[in-house]
Amino acid sequence: MDSNEEILAELRKITELLQKPPPPPSPKGTRQEFKAFLSEYKVLGLAVAFILGLYLGNVVKALVTDVILPIVSYALPPGTNINTYMVGPFGVGDFANSVLTFLIVALVIFLIVKAADRYKIT
């Protein structure tokens, strides 16, 4: 019976080690809770990424509007604006502009993510 008691004692030790530790105490006071919220959810990083994403979208839209669409307009009849281009009764110019902008934004984001993975930035 001695070995059974030793095994049981060892199993109790293992069980104690495997139990989760209690969660850290929650901060007291509004100021500490706010600081914990900001750090836990990485709010500042999210805000920076959102703002940079907005301005990146503006840059890419300007690239499409000012550089790429004038090149595409050479394929259209002279004097035709891509944004007012019509196919039969359907105005498809704005839609084509939006699709082209989306594709370029998606490509730029893909390249940024690929570079971040390559240089282990993420």
N, C-alpha and C positions, 0 to 999 in steps of 0.2 A: 504494500500500500504506500510505501514511502515514495516510490517512483511515480505513482499516480498523483500524489499530492504535489510533487515537484512539477509535473507536467501541467497540472491545473494552475499552479502559481505562475508558471511561465506563460500560459495562455492568458491569464489575467493581465500580466504585464504587457503582452502584445496588444490586447484589446484596449488598454489604456492609451498606448502609443498611437493606435489607429483612429481613435476618436478625434473629431474635429475640435480645434481649440475654439474657445468662445470668441464671438466677433468683437472687434475693438469697440470701446465705448463710444457712443455717438457724441459729437461735440455739443457743448452746452452754449447757448446764446445764439442769437441770430447772426452775428458777425462770423463766428466760427462755423456755423452751419453753411453760410454763404461761401466761405472760403473752401470748405470741404466739397460743396457742390461744384464750384469752379474747377477744383483740381480733379475730382473724381470723373467728371464728364468731359474734361478737357475742352471747356467752353471757349477759351481763348483761341486755341488752335483751330477749332471749328469755325469761329468767326473770321479768323485770318484767311482760312481756306475758302470760305464763302465769298469774301470780298475779292480775293485774288481771282477766283473763278468768274465773278461778274466782269471784272476788267479784262480778263483773258478773252471772254466772250466778245467784248466790245472790240478788242484788237483784231480778233479773227474776223468779225463781221466787217470791219473796215478793210481788212485784207481782201475779203471776197468782193466787197462792193467796189473798191477803188483799184484793185489790181487784176483779179481773176475775171470778173464780169466784163471789163472792157476787152479782154482777150477773147472771151466767149462771144462777144457781140460781133466780132469779125466773121463768125459763121452765120450770122443773121443778115437779112437784107439791110442795105444801108438805111440809116435814119430810124431804125427800130430800137427802142429801149427794152432791155431784157425784162424789166419789171412790169412793163405794159404789154408784153408779148402775148398774142392771142393765137389759139389754135381753134379755128372755127369760132363758135360762140363762147368758148371757154378762155378765161384769162389765166394763163399758167405761169406767167412771169414771176409773180411774187412767190408762188409755190416752188418754182425751180430755184429761185434765189434762197429760200429757206432751206430746201433740201441740200443745196450745195454748201451753205453755211454750216448746217448740221454735220455733214460729212467731213468737212475740214476741221471743225471743232473736235469731233470724235477722233480724227487722225492725230491731232495735236495732243489730246489727252492720252491716247494710246502711246505716243512716243515719249511723253513725260513719264508715264508709269513704267514703260520699258526701261528708260534711263534710270529711274529710281531703283528698280529691281537690280539692274546691272551694277550700280554703285552702292547697293545695300543701304539705301537711304530710308526705306520704309521700316 
